[in-house]
Amino acid sequence: MAFIIFLIPCFVISTDVAFSCQNTDDFVSASSPGDIVIGGLFAVHSEMLHPEEYPIKPVIQNCAGFEVQIFLQALAMIHAIEMINNSTLLSGVSLGYEIYDTCAEVTKAMASALRFLAKFNSSEDVVEFKCNYSDYNPRVKAVTGASYSEVSMAVSRLLALQLIPQVSPSSSAEILSDKIRFPSFFRTIPSDFHQTRAMAHLISESGWNWIGVIATDDDNGRFALESFGIQAMANNVCIAFKEMLPAYLSDNTFHTKVDHAVEKIVRETRVNVIVVFMRQFHVFKLFKKAIERNVNKVWIASDNWSSAVRISTIPNIKQLGTIVGFGFKSGDISTFRDSLENLHEKPTTNNKFLREYIMLLSVCAHLEYHDFQTCISNQSQDDLLRNAENKHQIWRADFLTANIEPGFIHSTILAVYAIAHAIKGRCKDRNCKDPNAFTPWELLEELKNVTVIDDDKEIKFNSNGDMSTGYDVLLWKEIEGHMEITTMAEYDTKNGGFIFEDEERKQEFLDLKKVQSTCSQHCRPGQMKKIIQSPHTCCYECVYCPENHYSNQTDMDYCYRCSNKTYWAPVNSTTCYRKTIHFLAWTDWFAIFLLLLSAFGVVLVLSIGVVFTKNLNTPVVKASGGLTVCYIILFSHLLIFLSTIFFIDEPTEFKCKTRQTLFGISFSLCVSCILIKSLKILLAFSFDPKLQNFLRCIYKPIPIVVICTGIQVVICIFWLIFRAPFVKQNFSIPRAIILECNEGSIVAFGIMLGYIAALAFICFIFAFKGRKLPENYNEAKFITFGMLIYFIAWIVFIPVYATTFGIYLPAVEIIVVLISNYGILCCTFLPKCYIIIYKQETNTKSAFLKMIYTYSSKSASSVAVSQISLDSKSSSSRATISDSCTSQKSAVNGNCHFQVQQQRLVRGTVPPKSTARTVARKRISSI
């Protein structure tokens, strides 16, 4: 008798399921009356059966593949409505529901949506055509669902005709945020934009840039793939391959394409990270095949399956590798868990989902956990009648609890509460027990501004109709032999970062970097990526940064240039180094050598000054122009030696301006004084009357020195005013900066040197004319030689200076200054010092008189001989000997000073000795 009692309900259930759509009322899967009815769309079955007969007729078929997780979402909607009805939220207004199974098919979902659009209390579910639906009251005021974005897109377009609010707890496609195309669509989860961005951030921070993507070939999969592609590109992540699987399991090519996708994963050995945008039943089939092929990768799960217990319980699931996913943030769902404990006590009259589940429990009761779940998923509604007979009814409460996906359950409850709060807002000033109290479009406006309290937090829809509740980053890991889905981190959609609860979870996140998934090896700091012939920017080879470039991070697309000229970098550098400052320092051996030469010159000048001071009244000193002239010349030599100091050590503005002007003025003063001496010597020993007259006219010692030196002073002043020398940084050496003095104006520098050269050349000419002076006092000869040394030194200096660079450029100038200064100093003073020290017998007045007398006698004789020669060649010339002195009186003893006139010839004997002595005294006096 008991067996018969059990069989009767099973038969009733089986018959009801097998013939589930005989009329429109049978089309409803779960319902409950209320003052305000809310519609529900859930894909409790994964596919709709297709008839095999031909031709195909427009008949709504039964479905297969019972989805426990989505069945739980439908139960969560019912539970939320019951909680609201039992609370004071709507104060006496009750909510009803009509829930339909879409079977993951747009076609069946559209049929359900048409029923939602039918007029309220209409006996024949007829949708009236109107131009204005402002006063139209359909069967439902709002809709919760659908489960998949592709279905939501189609349903939302239809519901938008009457602006019936649709709040989805799981449709995440980014396109649904478009309020122009989907004006009445809302959702209690974030958009896929945030999910794909989070995935790209995870991949990028884990050091992966070469990945594969598998998605379903439907609107949801394509939009998710497109959004992820954009985010991946923004994070320098390349997609090695994309595989699209058919959206429906009934597709004949489904298994073939799954096999092809697995083959692709196996072949791409460098791809170790796979992103999967698919529904749970697609992932289930893919993973079963991947386990057979021993695939071991890192799998990035989308929100559709990241917390799917059905998949986590697949045998040997751990062989697939690491699974990281993104799931919607969950809240407190404890009341829902409690309701599942008493679910078997609830009536099944108006809940076909529950009746079918109870029957599935009976059919699959003899199986273990995973096989039991597979059995439930594989049963079709048509098979239940045959399989349900002779089965005992067993309730397994733990099975439902284990299959809860907290994120989806929470978002479903949140969707119902959002609609309830909007109804509360509409019912403040009207009687909502009346079905015509408000229309759906009025509820839509209220829903835009609704605020829901969730875990003591206020959340509301944004301008796109989304609730940015965030994501939990889920990590599948084996605990005590079972695969557990744990929360590793939280993703903040506002700031775009990961938040870790503790260091252990952070370390789990960092451990992901141990897996390599790159097209090329990572380029180390000091290298950059060079794109090879590939359509992907992630495939490259690593090349060293060139000189003066660096990279301080891995996988840099280009090397940074050392931004300042004061920095440099070698090849393969990770940083820039400050260039060393170079100049001719005091510690440089060559600088020390030059300073010693300058110091020796200073000592030599002082020594000469001492010698001349001690021998002030000797003929040699007097013949040198006296102590004043000698001091001036020696002082100028001293300044020239001291000017070399300004060429050494770090250049400054003062040094650059001082060294050239000091040298130029000092040298001009020196050469001016020597020029005076040359003129004086030439004037004293010249027998040419014309030359003597000219020399007497120009021989003005003080004005000549002042004018010659003053011109150089003016040149230097103009130089310093208009184009003064300055400190320049020379970057010609790659790793160093040479501090040097730029002359400011090469023209001014050249004029200064040219002026000195002009003075030296004039001095050279005058000294050259007086080169045949007495042997014991041949100063003009040495002046000539000194000027030649000067010219040679500066002629050599010009090409050397033009071709030399570096720290030793000032040394070149010092050398030429020292050579020219030493040359003139030594030629001017050392012969005199030699006479003063070693030839003291010649440094007497009598010795000088004798030397000049001898020179004058020879000069007079040579003049007489020349005149006789001229007379013999001129037949018409006559000469007379003057009896008296026609020339000017000599200052000594009234003797005559013999001079040769233009056409007057001297005949007779050589002048007497007394005349020669007189000339000698006069030469000394002139000197």
ABEGO torsion letter per residue (X at the ends): XAAAAAAAAAAAAAAAAABABABAAAABABBBBBABBBBBBBBABABBBBBABOBBBBBBBBBBGBBAAAAAAAAAAAAAAAAAAABAAAGGBBBBBBBBBAGGBAAAAAAAAAAAABBBGBABBBBBBBABAAABBBABABBBOBABAAAAAAAAAAAAAAGBBBBBAABABAAAABAAABAABBBABBBAAAAAAAAAAAAAAAGBABBBBBBBBBAAAAAAAAAAAAAAAAAGBBBABBBBBBABAABAAAAAAAAAAAAAAAABAABABBBBBBBAAAAAAAAAAAAAAGBBBBBBBBAAAAABAAAAABBGAAAAEBBBBBBBBBBBAAAAAAAAAAAAABBAAABAAAAAAAAAAAAAAABBAAAAAAAAAABBAAAAAAAABGBBBBBBAAAAAAABBAAAAAAAAAAAAAAAAAAAAAAAABBAABAAABBAAAAAAAAAABBBBBGGBBBBBBAAGBBBAEBBBBBBBBBGGBBBBBBABBBBAAAGBBBBABAAAAAAAAAAAABBBBABBBBBBGBBBBBBBBABAABBBBBBBBBGBBBABBGBABBBBBABAABBBBBGBABBBBBBBBBBBAABAAAAAAAAAAAAAAAAAAAAAAAAAAAAABAAAAAAGEAAAAAAAAAAAAAAAAAAAAABEBBBAAAAAAAAAAAAAAAAAAAAAAAAAAAAAAAAABABAAAAAAAAAABBAAAAAAAAAAAAAAAAAAAAAABBBBBBBBAABAABBBBBBBAGBAAAAAAAAAAAAAAAAAAAAAAAAAAABBAABBAAAAAAAAAAAAAAAAAAAAAAAAABBEAAAAAAAAAAAAAAAAAAAAAAAAAAAAAAAABAAAABAAAAAAAAAAAAAAAAAAAAAAAAAAAAABAABBBBBBABBABBBBABGGBBBBBBBAABBBBEBBBBAAAAAAAAAAAAAAX
